[in-house]
């Protein structure tokens, strides 16, 4: 395992371990790094900038595409609400204003 200037191994966390969440990059002592990368269900793998940056970019692109779909749905919903409001306003205008409510002493009797 390749270490940095401080003698740490950069690991990409595959799942939660201690205070580290999946997807985070953290530095560990070589002995601990070996233990985290070993076994059938490792907690981490050695960080590879090309591999992990490409995966992060694909994930970000998928999130952006999902956001565009969400915005299109919201825009369609807003257009439907605007049409319903315009129809209701036209209906109320067609009914006319009507007579104002009775006020004053004559209205109480």
Biopython code that builds the backbone (N, CA, C, O; Angstrom):
import numpy as np
from Bio.PDB.StructureBuilder import StructureBuilder

atoms = [
    (1, "UNK", "N", (0.844, -1.178, 0.000)),
    (1, "UNK", "CA", (0.000, 0.000, 0.000)),
    (1, "UNK", "C", (0.888, 1.240, 0.000)),
    (1, "UNK", "O", (1.883, 1.317, 0.722)),
    (2, "UNK", "N", (0.510, 2.182, -0.810)),
    (2, "UNK", "CA", (1.285, 3.410, -0.954)),
    (2, "UNK", "C", (0.929, 4.381, 0.176)),
    (2, "UNK", "O", (-0.248, 4.607, 0.459)),
    (3, "UNK", "N", (1.940, 4.946, 0.812)),
    (3, "UNK", "CA", (1.711, 5.904, 1.890)),
    (3, "UNK", "C", (2.081, 7.307, 1.429)),
    (3, "UNK", "O", (2.859, 7.489, 0.493)),
    (4, "UNK", "N", (1.509, 8.286, 2.106)),
    (4, "UNK", "CA", (1.831, 9.684, 1.796)),
    (4, "UNK", "C", (3.000, 10.155, 2.658)),
    (4, "UNK", "O", (3.649, 9.343, 3.317)),
    (5, "UNK", "N", (3.269, 11.450, 2.659)),
    (5, "UNK", "CA", (4.396, 12.015, 3.416)),
    (5, "UNK", "C", (4.288, 11.749, 4.917)),
    (5, "UNK", "O", (5.300, 11.631, 5.608)),
    (6, "UNK", "N", (3.073, 11.657, 5.405)),
    (6, "UNK", "CA", (2.852, 11.445, 6.835)),
    (6, "UNK", "C", (2.823, 9.967, 7.208)),
    (6, "UNK", "O", (2.633, 9.624, 8.375)),
    (7, "UNK", "N", (3.009, 9.095, 6.225)),
    (7, "UNK", "CA", (2.985, 7.661, 6.489)),
    (7, "UNK", "C", (1.594, 7.076, 6.546)),
    (7, "UNK", "O", (1.403, 5.984, 7.080)),
    (8, "UNK", "N", (0.622, 7.782, 6.005)),
    (8, "UNK", "CA", (-0.773, 7.325, 6.009)),
    (8, "UNK", "C", (-1.145, 6.765, 4.637)),
    (8, "UNK", "O", (-0.594, 7.165, 3.612)),
    (9, "UNK", "N", (-2.088, 5.835, 4.647)),
    (9, "UNK", "CA", (-2.612, 5.254, 3.412)),
    (9, "UNK", "C", (-3.985, 5.872, 3.169)),
    (9, "UNK", "O", (-4.839, 5.856, 4.056)),
    (10, "UNK", "N", (-4.199, 6.414, 1.978)),
    (10, "UNK", "CA", (-5.495, 7.009, 1.639)),
    (10, "UNK", "C", (-6.468, 5.889, 1.291)),
    (10, "UNK", "O", (-6.202, 5.072, 0.409)),
    (11, "UNK", "N", (-7.598, 5.860, 1.994)),
    (11, "UNK", "CA", (-8.619, 4.845, 1.764)),
    (11, "UNK", "C", (-9.931, 5.504, 1.370)),
    (11, "UNK", "O", (-10.279, 6.578, 1.861)),
    (12, "UNK", "N", (-10.647, 4.842, 0.477)),
    (12, "UNK", "CA", (-11.994, 5.247, 0.085)),
    (12, "UNK", "C", (-12.946, 4.362, 0.870)),
    (12, "UNK", "O", (-12.912, 3.140, 0.727)),
    (13, "UNK", "N", (-13.794, 4.956, 1.695)),
    (13, "UNK", "CA", (-14.680, 4.180, 2.563)),
    (13, "UNK", "C", (-15.845, 3.614, 1.759)),
    (13, "UNK", "O", (-16.554, 4.350, 1.072)),
    (14, "UNK", "N", (-16.035, 2.308, 1.851)),
    (14, "UNK", "CA", (-17.125, 1.631, 1.148)),
    (14, "UNK", "C", (-18.396, 1.598, 1.978)),
    (14, "UNK", "O", (-19.502, 1.581, 1.438)),
    (15, "UNK", "N", (-18.232, 1.588, 3.289)),
    (15, "UNK", "CA", (-19.380, 1.631, 4.198)),
    (15, "UNK", "C", (-18.945, 2.315, 5.485)),
    (15, "UNK", "O", (-17.764, 2.610, 5.670)),
    (16, "UNK", "N", (-19.886, 2.561, 6.358)),
    (16, "UNK", "CA", (-19.610, 3.314, 7.581)),
    (16, "UNK", "C", (-18.630, 2.556, 8.471)),
    (16, "UNK", "O", (-18.753, 1.350, 8.687)),
    (17, "UNK", "N", (-17.662, 3.301, 8.974)),
    (17, "UNK", "CA", (-16.699, 2.766, 9.937)),
    (17, "UNK", "C", (-16.350, 3.891, 10.904)),
    (17, "UNK", "O", (-15.848, 4.937, 10.494)),
    (18, "UNK", "N", (-16.619, 3.671, 12.186)),
    (18, "UNK", "CA", (-16.344, 4.660, 13.214)),
    (18, "UNK", "C", (-17.012, 5.981, 12.832)),
    (18, "UNK", "O", (-18.236, 6.021, 12.702)),
    (19, "UNK", "N", (-16.261, 7.049, 12.649)),
    (19, "UNK", "CA", (-16.863, 8.346, 12.305)),
    (19, "UNK", "C", (-16.869, 8.604, 10.805)),
    (19, "UNK", "O", (-17.320, 9.662, 10.364)),
    (20, "UNK", "N", (-16.384, 7.670, 10.026)),
    (20, "UNK", "CA", (-16.282, 7.839, 8.574)),
    (20, "UNK", "C", (-17.500, 7.228, 7.890)),
    (20, "UNK", "O", (-17.941, 6.132, 8.236)),
    (21, "UNK", "N", (-18.034, 7.957, 6.915)),
    (21, "UNK", "CA", (-19.209, 7.498, 6.177)),
    (21, "UNK", "C", (-18.782, 6.957, 4.817)),
    (21, "UNK", "O", (-17.690, 7.252, 4.330)),
    (22, "UNK", "N", (-19.660, 6.164, 4.216)),
    (22, "UNK", "CA", (-19.386, 5.622, 2.885)),
    (22, "UNK", "C", (-19.171, 6.768, 1.906)),
    (22, "UNK", "O", (-19.905, 7.756, 1.925)),
    (23, "UNK", "N", (-18.162, 6.631, 1.053)),
    (23, "UNK", "CA", (-17.863, 7.650, 0.061)),
    (23, "UNK", "C", (-16.810, 8.651, 0.493)),
    (23, "UNK", "O", (-16.323, 9.423, -0.332)),
    (24, "UNK", "N", (-16.449, 8.656, 1.762)),
    (24, "UNK", "CA", (-15.427, 9.581, 2.245)),
    (24, "UNK", "C", (-14.035, 9.019, 1.991)),
    (24, "UNK", "O", (-13.860, 7.812, 1.828)),
    (25, "UNK", "N", (-13.060, 9.898, 1.961)),
    (25, "UNK", "CA", (-11.663, 9.515, 1.801)),
    (25, "UNK", "C", (-10.960, 9.870, 3.102)),
    (25, "UNK", "O", (-11.097, 10.984, 3.609)),
    (26, "UNK", "N", (-10.205, 8.913, 3.637)),
    (26, "UNK", "CA", (-9.534, 9.137, 4.916)),
    (26, "UNK", "C", (-8.157, 8.491, 4.900)),
    (26, "UNK", "O", (-7.913, 7.545, 4.150)),
    (27, "UNK", "N", (-7.264, 9.007, 5.730)),
    (27, "UNK", "CA", (-5.918, 8.461, 5.840)),
    (27, "UNK", "C", (-5.771, 7.620, 7.094)),
    (27, "UNK", "O", (-6.203, 8.030, 8.171)),
    (28, "UNK", "N", (-5.158, 6.433, 6.962)),
    (28, "UNK", "CA", (-4.963, 5.518, 8.084)),
    (28, "UNK", "C", (-3.529, 5.007, 8.096)),
    (28, "UNK", "O", (-2.843, 5.010, 7.074)),
    (29, "UNK", "N", (-3.096, 4.572, 9.262)),
    (29, "UNK", "CA", (-1.808, 3.900, 9.391)),
    (29, "UNK", "C", (-1.853, 2.625, 8.539)),
    (29, "UNK", "O", (-2.918, 2.025, 8.399)),
    (30, "UNK", "N", (-0.722, 2.203, 7.971)),
    (30, "UNK", "CA", (-0.713, 1.027, 7.088)),
    (30, "UNK", "C", (-1.314, -0.238, 7.708)),
    (30, "UNK", "O", (-2.006, -0.983, 7.015)),
    (31, "UNK", "N", (-1.065, -0.497, 8.998)),
    (31, "UNK", "CA", (-1.612, -1.703, 9.639)),
    (31, "UNK", "C", (-3.137, -1.649, 9.703)),
    (31, "UNK", "O", (-3.816, -2.638, 9.427)),
    (32, "UNK", "N", (-3.655, -0.501, 10.066)),
    (32, "UNK", "CA", (-5.110, -0.330, 10.146)),
    (32, "UNK", "C", (-5.708, -0.388, 8.747)),
    (32, "UNK", "O", (-6.775, -0.973, 8.559)),
    (33, "UNK", "N", (-5.043, 0.205, 7.770)),
    (33, "UNK", "CA", (-5.534, 0.189, 6.390)),
    (33, "UNK", "C", (-5.648, -1.238, 5.872)),
    (33, "UNK", "O", (-6.626, -1.579, 5.208)),
    (34, "UNK", "N", (-4.656, -2.076, 6.170)),
    (34, "UNK", "CA", (-4.714, -3.485, 5.743)),
    (34, "UNK", "C", (-5.917, -4.174, 6.355)),
    (34, "UNK", "O", (-6.617, -4.927, 5.677)),
    (35, "UNK", "N", (-6.162, -3.924, 7.629)),
    (35, "UNK", "CA", (-7.289, -4.551, 8.319)),
    (35, "UNK", "C", (-8.628, -4.087, 7.731)),
    (35, "UNK", "O", (-9.549, -4.889, 7.580)),
    (36, "UNK", "N", (-8.735, -2.802, 7.401)),
    (36, "UNK", "CA", (-9.988, -2.272, 6.853)),
    (36, "UNK", "C", (-10.261, -2.776, 5.439)),
    (36, "UNK", "O", (-11.417, -2.883, 5.030)),
    (37, "UNK", "N", (-9.202, -3.086, 4.693)),
    (37, "UNK", "CA", (-9.357, -3.542, 3.307)),
    (37, "UNK", "C", (-9.472, -5.061, 3.195)),
    (37, "UNK", "O", (-9.743, -5.573, 2.108)),
    (38, "UNK", "N", (-9.274, -5.785, 4.280)),
    (38, "UNK", "CA", (-9.274, -7.249, 4.247)),
    (38, "UNK", "C", (-10.666, -7.813, 4.504)),
    (38, "UNK", "O", (-11.562, -7.114, 4.976)),
    (39, "UNK", "N", (-10.824, -9.086, 4.184)),
    (39, "UNK", "CA", (-12.054, -9.803, 4.497)),
    (39, "UNK", "C", (-13.040, -9.827, 3.348)),
    (39, "UNK", "O", (-12.818, -9.241, 2.289)),
    (40, "UNK", "N", (-14.150, -10.534, 3.596)),
    (40, "UNK", "CA", (-15.192, -10.686, 2.577)),
    (40, "UNK", "C", (-15.995, -9.406, 2.380)),
    (40, "UNK", "O", (-16.477, -9.130, 1.282)),
    (41, "UNK", "N", (-16.135, -8.628, 3.446)),
    (41, "UNK", "CA", (-16.899, -7.379, 3.375)),
    (41, "UNK", "C", (-16.031, -6.245, 3.910)),
    (41, "UNK", "O", (-16.230, -5.800, 5.040)),
    (42, "UNK", "N", (-15.073, -5.772, 3.117)),
    (42, "UNK", "CA", (-14.161, -4.733, 3.609)),
    (42, "UNK", "C", (-14.886, -3.407, 3.847)),
    (42, "UNK", "O", (-15.887, -3.097, 3.202)),
    (43, "UNK", "N", (-14.352, -2.647, 4.781)),
    (43, "UNK", "CA", (-14.896, -1.323, 5.069)),
    (43, "UNK", "C", (-14.396, -0.288, 4.066)),
    (43, "UNK", "O", (-15.050, 0.729, 3.836)),
    (44, "UNK", "N", (-13.225, -0.553, 3.467)),
    (44, "UNK", "CA", (-12.614, 0.441, 2.592)),
    (44, "UNK", "C", (-11.774, -0.236, 1.524)),
    (44, "UNK", "O", (-11.509, -1.437, 1.572)),
    (45, "UNK", "N", (-11.363, 0.580, 0.553)),
    (45, "UNK", "CA", (-10.400, 0.141, -0.452)),
    (45, "UNK", "C", (-9.406, 1.276, -0.655)),
    (45, "UNK", "O", (-9.702, 2.436, -0.368)),
    (46, "UNK", "N", (-8.234, 0.929, -1.151)),
    (46, "UNK", "CA", (-7.210, 1.947, -1.374)),
    (46, "UNK", "C", (-7.749, 2.960, -2.379)),
    (46, "UNK", "O", (-8.301, 2.595, -3.417)),
    (47, "UNK", "N", (-7.578, 4.227, -2.054)),
    (47, "UNK", "CA", (-8.103, 5.306, -2.900)),
    (47, "UNK", "C", (-7.332, 5.383, -4.209)),
    (47, "UNK", "O", (-6.104, 5.460, -4.227)),
    (48, "UNK", "N", (-8.088, 5.360, -5.309)),
    (48, "UNK", "CA", (-7.530, 5.519, -6.655)),
    (48, "UNK", "C", (-8.236, 6.727, -7.265)),
    (48, "UNK", "O", (-9.428, 6.663, -7.566)),
    (49, "UNK", "N", (-7.513, 7.814, -7.447)),
    (49, "UNK", "CA", (-8.115, 9.074, -7.894)),
    (49, "UNK", "C", (-8.886, 8.913, -9.196)),
    (49, "UNK", "O", (-10.007, 9.410, -9.302)),
    (50, "UNK", "N", (-8.321, 8.238, -10.183)),
    (50, "UNK", "CA", (-9.011, 8.090, -11.470)),
    (50, "UNK", "C", (-10.318, 7.326, -11.311)),
    (50, "UNK", "O", (-11.358, 7.757, -11.809)),
    (51, "UNK", "N", (-10.268, 6.208, -10.629)),
    (51, "UNK", "CA", (-11.450, 5.360, -10.463)),
    (51, "UNK", "C", (-12.541, 6.074, -9.669)),
    (51, "UNK", "O", (-13.697, 6.107, -10.091)),
    (52, "UNK", "N", (-12.181, 6.635, -8.539)),
    (52, "UNK", "CA", (-13.184, 7.223, -7.658)),
    (52, "UNK", "C", (-13.694, 8.570, -8.162)),
    (52, "UNK", "O", (-14.856, 8.906, -7.932)),
    (53, "UNK", "N", (-12.865, 9.338, -8.837)),
    (53, "UNK", "CA", (-13.336, 10.601, -9.401)),
    (53, "UNK", "C", (-14.324, 10.350, -10.534)),
    (53, "UNK", "O", (-15.311, 11.074, -10.665)),
    (54, "UNK", "N", (-14.071, 9.333, -11.353)),
    (54, "UNK", "CA", (-14.995, 8.985, -12.443)),
    (54, "UNK", "C", (-16.337, 8.526, -11.869)),
    (54, "UNK", "O", (-17.394, 8.910, -12.369)),
    (55, "UNK", "N", (-16.290, 7.713, -10.829)),
    (55, "UNK", "CA", (-17.524, 7.245, -10.195)),
    (55, "UNK", "C", (-18.300, 8.417, -9.597)),
    (55, "UNK", "O", (-19.526, 8.468, -9.704)),
    (56, "UNK", "N", (-17.602, 9.347, -8.977)),
    (56, "UNK", "CA", (-18.266, 10.518, -8.393)),
    (56, "UNK", "C", (-18.890, 11.385, -9.479)),
    (56, "UNK", "O", (-19.985, 11.918, -9.297)),
    (57, "UNK", "N", (-18.195, 11.531, -10.614)),
    (57, "UNK", "CA", (-18.734, 12.332, -11.713)),
    (57, "UNK", "C", (-19.997, 11.682, -12.288)),
    (57, "UNK", "O", (-20.971, 12.374, -12.584)),
    (58, "UNK", "N", (-19.982, 10.356, -12.447)),
    (58, "UNK", "CA", (-21.178, 9.661, -12.952)),
    (58, "UNK", "C", (-22.342, 9.817, -11.984)),
    (58, "UNK", "O", (-23.480, 10.030, -12.402)),
    (59, "UNK", "N", (-22.058, 9.712, -10.700)),
    (59, "UNK", "CA", (-23.108, 9.866, -9.694)),
    (59, "UNK", "C", (-23.685, 11.278, -9.730)),
    (59, "UNK", "O", (-24.897, 11.460, -9.611)),
    (60, "UNK", "N", (-22.821, 12.274, -9.894)),
    (60, "UNK", "CA", (-23.264, 13.665, -9.958)),
    (60, "UNK", "C", (-24.104, 13.908, -11.214)),
    (60, "UNK", "O", (-25.101, 14.629, -11.155)),
    (61, "UNK", "N", (-23.719, 13.320, -12.344)),
    (61, "UNK", "CA", (-24.481, 13.473, -13.582)),
    (61, "UNK", "C", (-25.855, 12.834, -13.450)),
    (61, "UNK", "O", (-26.844, 13.385, -13.933)),
    (62, "UNK", "N", (-25.923, 11.677, -12.799)),
    (62, "UNK", "CA", (-27.211, 11.017, -12.590)),
    (62, "UNK", "C", (-28.114, 11.871, -11.703)),
    (62, "UNK", "O", (-29.317, 11.966, -11.949)),
    (63, "UNK", "N", (-27.542, 12.485, -10.682)),
    (63, "UNK", "CA", (-28.322, 13.351, -9.797)),
    (63, "UNK", "C", (-28.834, 14.574, -10.549)),
    (63, "UNK", "O", (-29.969, 15.000, -10.337)),
    (64, "UNK", "N", (-28.008, 15.141, -11.424)),
    (64, "UNK", "CA", (-28.422, 16.306, -12.211)),
    (64, "UNK", "C", (-29.551, 15.934, -13.167)),
    (64, "UNK", "O", (-30.496, 16.705, -13.336)),
    (65, "UNK", "N", (-29.463, 14.762, -13.792)),
    (65, "UNK", "CA", (-30.523, 14.317, -14.701)),
    (65, "UNK", "C", (-31.825, 14.107, -13.941)),
    (65, "UNK", "O", (-32.899, 14.448, -14.438)),
    (66, "UNK", "N", (-31.734, 13.554, -12.751)),
    (66, "UNK", "CA", (-32.915, 13.348, -11.919)),
    (66, "UNK", "C", (-33.539, 14.683, -11.536)),
    (66, "UNK", "O", (-34.763, 14.811, -11.489)),
    (67, "UNK", "N", (-32.702, 15.672, -11.265)),
    (67, "UNK", "CA", (-33.200, 16.991, -10.898)),
    (67, "UNK", "C", (-33.933, 17.636, -12.071)),
    (67, "UNK", "O", (-34.940, 18.313, -11.865)),
    (68, "UNK", "N", (-33.451, 17.443, -13.290)),
    (68, "UNK", "CA", (-34.115, 17.991, -14.473)),
    (68, "UNK", "C", (-35.500, 17.379, -14.616)),
    (68, "UNK", "O", (-36.462, 18.085, -14.920)),
    (69, "UNK", "N", (-35.609, 16.064, -14.397)),
    (69, "UNK", "CA", (-36.907, 15.396, -14.480)),
    (69, "UNK", "C", (-37.843, 15.953, -13.415)),
    (69, "UNK", "O", (-39.011, 16.223, -13.697)),
    (70, "UNK", "N", (-37.344, 16.126, -12.193)),
    (70, "UNK", "CA", (-38.157, 16.686, -11.119)),
    (70, "UNK", "C", (-38.642, 18.091, -11.469)),
    (70, "UNK", "O", (-39.797, 18.429, -11.213)),
    (71, "UNK", "N", (-37.772, 18.904, -12.050)),
    (71, "UNK", "CA", (-38.157, 20.263, -12.431)),
    (71, "UNK", "C", (-39.212, 20.249, -13.530)),
    (71, "UNK", "O", (-40.130, 21.069, -13.513)),
    (72, "UNK", "N", (-39.095, 19.327, -14.489)),
    (72, "UNK", "CA", (-40.102, 19.218, -15.543)),
    (72, "UNK", "C", (-41.461, 18.846, -14.959)),
    (72, "UNK", "O", (-42.486, 19.390, -15.369)),
    (73, "UNK", "N", (-41.470, 17.918, -14.000)),
    (73, "UNK", "CA", (-42.725, 17.525, -13.353)),
    (73, "UNK", "C", (-43.330, 18.700, -12.589)),
    (73, "UNK", "O", (-44.539, 18.927, -12.647)),
    (74, "UNK", "N", (-42.496, 19.440, -11.881)),
    (74, "UNK", "CA", (-42.990, 20.594, -11.128)),
    (74, "UNK", "C", (-43.537, 21.663, -12.062)),
    (74, "UNK", "O", (-44.545, 22.301, -11.757)),
    (75, "UNK", "N", (-42.877, 21.862, -13.200)),
    (75, "UNK", "CA", (-43.336, 22.850, -14.170)),
    (75, "UNK", "C", (-44.697, 22.457, -14.738)),
    (75, "UNK", "O", (-45.566, 23.313, -14.903)),
    (76, "UNK", "N", (-44.890, 21.175, -15.039)),
    (76, "UNK", "CA", (-46.177, 20.702, -15.550)),
    (76, "UNK", "C", (-47.265, 20.872, -14.491)),
    (76, "UNK", "O", (-48.384, 21.270, -14.814)),
    (77, "UNK", "N", (-46.948, 20.574, -13.234)),
    (77, "UNK", "CA", (-47.905, 20.733, -12.146)),
    (77, "UNK", "C", (-48.284, 22.200, -11.972)),
    (77, "UNK", "O", (-49.454, 22.522, -11.762)),
    (78, "UNK", "N", (-47.302, 23.081, -12.059)),
    (78, "UNK", "CA", (-47.563, 24.512, -11.937)),
    (78, "UNK", "C", (-48.457, 25.006, -13.071)),
    (78, "UNK", "O", (-49.360, 25.809, -12.838)),
    (79, "UNK", "N", (-48.218, 24.538, -14.288)),
    (79, "UNK", "CA", (-49.043, 24.939, -15.428)),
    (79, "UNK", "C", (-50.488, 24.482, -15.227)),
    (79, "UNK", "O", (-51.419, 25.221, -15.548)),
    (80, "UNK", "N", (-50.681, 23.276, -14.702)),
    (80, "UNK", "CA", (-52.033, 22.774, -14.446)),
    (80, "UNK", "C", (-52.725, 23.618, -13.372)),
    (80, "UNK", "O", (-53.913, 23.919, -13.490)),
    (81, "UNK", "N", (-52.000, 23.993, -12.345)),
    (81, "UNK", "CA", (-52.584, 24.829, -11.288)),
    (81, "UNK", "C", (-52.949, 26.215, -11.814)),
    (81, "UNK", "O", (-53.993, 26.761, -11.459)),
    (82, "UNK", "N", (-52.087, 26.784, -12.661)),
    (82, "UNK", "CA", (-52.381, 28.092, -13.246)),
    (82, "UNK", "C", (-53.637, 28.029, -14.107)),
    (82, "UNK", "O", (-54.455, 28.950, -14.080)),
    (83, "UNK", "N", (-53.797, 26.951, -14.871)),
    (83, "UNK", "CA", (-54.985, 26.794, -15.711)),
    (83, "UNK", "C", (-56.237, 26.667, -14.847)),
    (83, "UNK", "O", (-57.270, 27.254, -15.168)),
    (84, "UNK", "N", (-56.156, 25.908, -13.757)),
    (84, "UNK", "CA", (-57.297, 25.752, -12.859)),
    (84, "UNK", "C", (-57.656, 27.084, -12.200)),
    (84, "UNK", "O", (-58.836, 27.398, -12.043)),
    (85, "UNK", "N", (-56.652, 27.862, -11.818)),
    (85, "UNK", "CA", (-56.899, 29.167, -11.214)),
    (85, "UNK", "C", (-57.558, 30.112, -12.215)),
    (85, "UNK", "O", (-58.498, 30.827, -11.868)),
    (86, "UNK", "N", (-57.072, 30.116, -13.447)),
    (86, "UNK", "CA", (-57.657, 30.982, -14.475)),
    (86, "UNK", "C", (-59.112, 30.599, -14.731)),
    (86, "UNK", "O", (-59.961, 31.473, -14.908)),
    (87, "UNK", "N", (-59.404, 29.299, -14.751)),
    (87, "UNK", "CA", (-60.786, 28.847, -14.958)),
    (87, "UNK", "C", (-61.670, 29.291, -13.796)),
    (87, "UNK", "O", (-62.794, 29.742, -14.014)),
    (88, "UNK", "N", (-61.179, 29.171, -12.574)),
    (88, "UNK", "CA", (-61.965, 29.576, -11.406)),
    (88, "UNK", "C", (-62.197, 31.086, -11.396)),
    (88, "UNK", "O", (-63.292, 31.540, -11.065)),
    (89, "UNK", "N", (-61.175, 31.868, -11.756)),
    (89, "UNK", "CA", (-61.339, 33.320, -11.818)),
    (89, "UNK", "C", (-62.363, 33.705, -12.875)),
    (89, "UNK", "O", (-63.169, 34.607, -12.651)),
    (90, "UNK", "N", (-62.343, 33.034, -14.025)),
    (90, "UNK", "CA", (-63.323, 33.314, -15.080)),
    (90, "UNK", "C", (-64.728, 32.963, -14.609)),
    (90, "UNK", "O", (-65.681, 33.682, -14.909)),
    (91, "UNK", "N", (-64.861, 31.863, -13.875)),
    (91, "UNK", "CA", (-66.161, 31.444, -13.349)),
    (91, "UNK", "C", (-66.703, 32.469, -12.362)),
    (91, "UNK", "O", (-67.885, 32.810, -12.408)),
    (92, "UNK", "N", (-65.858, 32.958, -11.480)),
    (92, "UNK", "CA", (-66.287, 33.951, -10.497)),
    (92, "UNK", "C", (-66.647, 35.277, -11.162)),
    (92, "UNK", "O", (-67.589, 35.950, -10.743)),
    (93, "UNK", "N", (-65.902, 35.648, -12.190)),
    (93, "UNK", "CA", (-66.198, 36.887, -12.899)),
    (93, "UNK", "C", (-67.520, 36.776, -13.650)),
    (93, "UNK", "O", (-68.256, 37.758, -13.749)),
    (94, "UNK", "N", (-67.828, 35.603, -14.175)),
    (94, "UNK", "CA", (-69.079, 35.400, -14.904)),
    (94, "UNK", "C", (-70.281, 35.482, -13.970)),
    (94, "UNK", "O", (-71.367, 35.877, -14.395)),
    (95, "UNK", "N", (-70.103, 35.114, -12.706)),
    (95, "UNK", "CA", (-71.201, 35.179, -11.744)),
    (95, "UNK", "C", (-71.561, 36.615, -11.397)),
    (95, "UNK", "O", (-72.680, 36.878, -10.957)),
    (96, "UNK", "N", (-70.657, 37.525, -11.582)),
    (96, "UNK", "CA", (-70.908, 38.922, -11.249)),
    (96, "UNK", "C", (-70.615, 39.179, -9.783)),
    (96, "UNK", "O", (-70.333, 38.269, -9.003)),
    (97, "UNK", "N", (-70.693, 40.470, -9.439)),
    (97, "UNK", "CA", (-70.368, 40.858, -8.073)),
    (97, "UNK", "C", (-71.497, 40.558, -7.105)),
    (97, "UNK", "O", (-71.244, 40.287, -5.931)),
    (98, "UNK", "N", (-72.735, 40.601, -7.570)),
    (98, "UNK", "CA", (-73.863, 40.388, -6.684)),
    (98, "UNK", "C", (-74.149, 41.637, -5.874)),
    (98, "UNK", "O", (-73.447, 42.640, -6.003)),
    (99, "UNK", "N", (-75.151, 41.582, -5.061)),
    (99, "UNK", "CA", (-75.522, 42.723, -4.232)),
    (99, "UNK", "C", (-74.630, 42.755, -3.001)),
    (99, "UNK", "O", (-74.275, 41.709, -2.457)),
    (100, "UNK", "N", (-74.267, 43.959, -2.563)),
    (100, "UNK", "CA", (-73.453, 44.036, -1.355)),
    (100, "UNK", "C", (-74.285, 43.621, -0.142)),
    (100, "UNK", "O", (-75.513, 43.708, -0.186)),
    (101, "UNK", "N", (-73.661, 43.185, 0.911)),
    (101, "UNK", "CA", (-74.412, 42.785, 2.097)),
    (101, "UNK", "C", (-75.108, 43.996, 2.725)),
    (101, "UNK", "O", (-74.620, 45.124, 2.660)),
    (102, "UNK", "N", (-76.236, 43.727, 3.319)),
    (102, "UNK", "CA", (-76.988, 44.792, 3.985)),
    (102, "UNK", "C", (-76.218, 45.247, 5.212)),
    (102, "UNK", "O", (-75.677, 44.440, 5.967)),
    (103, "UNK", "N", (-76.182, 46.586, 5.393)),
    (103, "UNK", "CA", (-75.441, 47.129, 6.520)),
    (103, "UNK", "C", (-76.285, 48.170, 7.233)),
    (103, "UNK", "O", (-77.254, 48.687, 6.678)),
    (104, "UNK", "N", (-75.918, 48.465, 8.435)),
    (104, "UNK", "CA", (-76.584, 49.515, 9.180)),
    (104, "UNK", "C", (-77.785, 49.006, 9.959)),
    (104, "UNK", "O", (-78.003, 47.798, 10.062)),
    (105, "UNK", "N", (-78.590, 49.965, 10.524)),
    (105, "UNK", "CA", (-79.720, 49.594, 11.381)),
    (105, "UNK", "C", (-80.821, 48.857, 10.618)),
    (105, "UNK", "O", (-81.513, 48.031, 11.214)),
    (106, "UNK", "N", (-81.006, 49.121, 9.346)),
    (106, "UNK", "CA", (-82.059, 48.456, 8.581)),
    (106, "UNK", "C", (-81.763, 46.972, 8.423)),
    (106, "UNK", "O", (-82.693, 46.173, 8.315)),
    (107, "UNK", "N", (-80.521, 46.592, 8.407)),
    (107, "UNK", "CA", (-80.145, 45.193, 8.214)),
    (107, "UNK", "C", (-80.412, 44.362, 9.460)),
    (107, "UNK", "O", (-80.576, 43.145, 9.369)),
    (108, "UNK", "N", (-80.460, 45.014, 10.640)),
    (108, "UNK", "CA", (-80.637, 44.271, 11.886)),
    (108, "UNK", "C", (-82.082, 43.856, 12.104)),
    (108, "UNK", "O", (-82.329, 42.915, 12.858)),
    (109, "UNK", "N", (-83.022, 44.498, 11.493)),
    (109, "UNK", "CA", (-84.417, 44.169, 11.748)),
    (109, "UNK", "C", (-84.943, 43.081, 10.893)),
    (109, "UNK", "O", (-86.111, 42.711, 11.013)),
]
sb = StructureBuilder()
sb.init_structure("model")
sb.init_model(0)
sb.init_chain("A")
sb.init_seg("    ")
for serial, (resi, resn, name, xyz) in enumerate(atoms, 1):
    if name == "N":
        sb.init_residue(resn, " ", resi, " ")
    sb.init_atom(name, np.array(xyz, "f"), 0.0, 1.0, " ", f" {name:<3s}", serial, name[0])
structure = sb.get_structure()
